[in-house]
Every structure is written in C-alpha cells, then in structure tokens.
Amino acid sequence: MRTGPLQVAHVVRDFSHGGMENGVANLVNHHDPSRVQGTIYVLAKADDFFVQRVHDARRVVLLNRCQGNDPSVIWHLAHRLRQAQPDVVHTHGWGTLVEGGMAAKLARVPVWVHGEHGTMETRRHNIWVQRIMWRLADQLLSVSENHRHALAHAIGAPVARIQAIPNGVALDRFGRQVDAAAWRQSFHIPADHVVIGSVGRLVEVKHYHHLITALAGLIHQRMPVSGVLIGDGPLRSALEEQAQSLGIAERVHFLGRREDVPSLLPLLDMFALTSRSEGMSNTILEAMASGLPVVATAVGGTPEMVIDGETGRLVPPRDPQALEAALAQLLADADQRRHMGRQARRRAETMFSLPVMIRAYEQLYEQLAGQRSRVRSGGRMRERAARVR
C-alpha cells in the first residue's frame, strides 16, 4: 500500500487562457504537498505562458494529440498513467470525458473524478457514449449549485450524485494600489470618466456586443464613461467595428490579451459581464477580489457570487437595455459603487478564497481514495478467508 501524499493526475484538453485552466494550475501549485501532489496531462495543445505558471515544469505532461479524432491518445495517456500510478484521475471538461475516462479505466487507476466547469457540449452523435462515461466516474463535480442542477438534467443523473465545489481566487494577487491617473492618461481617458470594463475571451457566449450597445446608450446620453475590454478572440474585429459604427470607438478601448490583469482591474470603476451562459466566472471573482462592484447577467453560478443590490447588480441575459439601466444607476452614485466594491471584496474573502477551494478538493480526493482502499482491503480479506475455508 502506498504511503505519503495522494498523487492526482489532472487531465485537460488544452492548457491555455481560460478559467478552468487557471483553476487547474492553482490546484497543482497550491495543494498541501504533504496531502496531495498533482500532475497535469494535456491532451492537445498548451500555451507556453500557462505551462510556465506551473511552479514545477515536471508537473506538466504534453501528449500532443492530433487534430480531430485521435484514439491513440487514449493508449498514450493510459501508458503514462500506468507508469505514474496516480491514486486519482481528475478529468476537467467535456473534452476529456471520453479519452481521459477510458485511459483511467485502462490504467486501472483506483479513483476517477470528472468535473464540468461551464457549458456542457453534448453532441447528438455521441451523447450515448458521454452518458455511459459519466456513469462510470466515481464522482461528478460542478462549480456551482445552479451548474450542478443543470449538469444533472443534461446527463440524466441524480442531483445527489454531483458535488458542487465553487471556484476560488488568489486574494493576495488582487486589490493592490495602482497609479490610475497615469494609466488613464496613457489611454487618453478623461480623469472624470467612470471606467466600465470586462475581462474574457471575445467569443459568442460572452455576448460582448450587448456591452458595446449599453456603453453606446450611456455615451449618447452624454454620461462621463469609458469602456475597457481586456482579452482577445475571434470576435474582436466585429466588436471593434460595432463600436466604430455606433460612433463610440474613441471611448471603448480594446487592450487585447494581457498577462497583468491583477494590475489592470483596480484601474476600473465597475466590472461588467454579459454572458448568456456561465458555470462560475473566475473573472467575476477576480473583480470582486479587486474591490469592484459587478454588473452581470443572472446566469449559471453568477447569482451565487453577486448579491443583487449588495455587491453589484444582476440583469437578465440578452437584454442590453436592462444592462444599460443597471450601469447608469451605479454610474450616477459613486458612494454606492465604493460600498458595493467593499462588500464584494469581503464576500470573496469569506466565500471564494483559493485556500477554501483547495481544501475542498483535497478532502474529496482523500475521502474517495480512502473509500476505494477500504473496499480493496475488504475484498482481499474475503479472498483470504475463502482460501482458509
């Protein structure tokens, strides 16, 4: 029987910019090494910057799966797992469910945990395979209570079979004092403007076009406001063209992908997120940790983070008019913005800190590994008793 810390193999499809990938890196970096040690297995592609975020480069294994269907990655991963002999395989996201789960079973890893972090992509041509694999996992995980119920409905599983572990934020990285005046000057943002910003990939699910529309409404009412979008993606050109066509291009700043987000968030006055679907947004948690009031669509786990009227405002998805009204209300009341920002920081500290998240995962791994060890021990004892008889 192995002694020492549990060895956990985290399996991800890609390892690049994203909330899920950030969470996996945080787990591997911040586990209590006397309890749990993690290694990340990347099925497809990895971003050099993200690999460098992992403190020990030996803890990242690249499998370099070919584009499209590549069944060989199952055997490749199973071979690696047989060599490493982890106690737990933790697959992250629908893209690892089949390949990672099959590899875990082939390698006879004692415990397989599967976690979904956002929108589930259930494809009609292989939904039956996915449903079988979900049932083979020892534990299913979600990131919020709302997401837990949505996942249960999507896969036809009892809600009780799914455990919700909320995301956590590294509080010490956010909320630092910065020179806002110099930054505003560099982007030609007037000193009296309220800066509304967002962070994320510029993709369809984020519905950033609604934020551009709401900003245009505020600007056309001659309100002192500027917008900032931090992130990149396939819709950047379309969003820039939208801002241009609405006559607000000089008031909306696209910063692209940045590695200094913790230093940029304190430069904002408000944070906005307009997604039509979310699991539990890490960028909202980072904004809260930075002491910002949050105006966001009431989707997924967002209402579990943002308390409407206390730490920010919640609005319906796909409703730019409601978004504009909520932004306008906070735009007109600096005292309320500051109060909500302080409350948001306190809520992040008490409910969504990184140590709280990590301890929850460690306890889960230890519980499942302990249960499997007892089952195996009981089986061996019964075998010995049968031989004696």
HELIX and SHEET records of a PDB file:
HELIX    1   1 GLY A   19  HIS A   30  1                                  12    
HELIX    2   2 ASP A   48  ARG A   53  1                                   6    
HELIX    3   3 ALA A   57  ARG A   59  5                                   3    
HELIX    4   4 SER A   72  ALA A   84  1                                  13    
HELIX    5   5 TRP A   94  LEU A  106  1                                  13    
HELIX    6   6 ARG A  124  ASN A  126  5                                   3    
HELIX    7   7 ILE A  127  LEU A  136  1                                  10    
HELIX    8   8 GLU A  145  ILE A  155  1                                  11    
HELIX    9   9 VAL A  159  ARG A  161  5                                   3    
HELIX   10  10 LEU A  171  ARG A  173  5                                   3    
HELIX   11  11 ALA A  180  SER A  186  1                                   7    
HELIX   12  12 GLU A  204  LYS A  206  5                                   3    
HELIX   13  13 TYR A  208  HIS A  220  1                                  13    
HELIX   14  14 ARG A  236  SER A  245  1                                  10    
HELIX   15  15 ALA A  249  ARG A  251  5                                   3    
HELIX   16  16 VAL A  261  LEU A  264  1                                   4    
HELIX   17  17 LEU A  265  LEU A  267  5                                   3    
HELIX   18  18 ASN A  282  ALA A  289  1                                   8    
HELIX   19  19 THR A  302  MET A  305  1                                   4    
HELIX   20  20 PRO A  320  LEU A  331  1                                  12    
HELIX   21  21 ALA A  334  MET A  351  1                                  18    
HELIX   22  22 LEU A  354  VAL A  388  1                                  35    
SHEET    1   A 7 VAL A  60  LEU A  62  0                                        
SHEET    2   A 7 VAL A  36  VAL A  42  1                                        
SHEET    3   A 7 LEU A   6  VAL A  12  1                                        
SHEET    4   A 7 VAL A  88  HIS A  92  1                                        
SHEET    5   A 7 VAL A 111  GLY A 115  1                                        
SHEET    6   A 7 GLN A 139  SER A 142  1                                        
SHEET    7   A 7 ILE A 162  ALA A 164  1                                        
SHEET    1   B 6 VAL A 252  GLY A 256  0                                        
SHEET    2   B 6 VAL A 225  ILE A 230  1                                        
SHEET    3   B 6 VAL A 194  VAL A 199  1                                        
SHEET    4   B 6 MET A 270  LEU A 273  1                                        
SHEET    5   B 6 VAL A 294  THR A 297  1                                        
SHEET    6   B 6 GLY A 312  VAL A 315  1                                        
END                                                                             
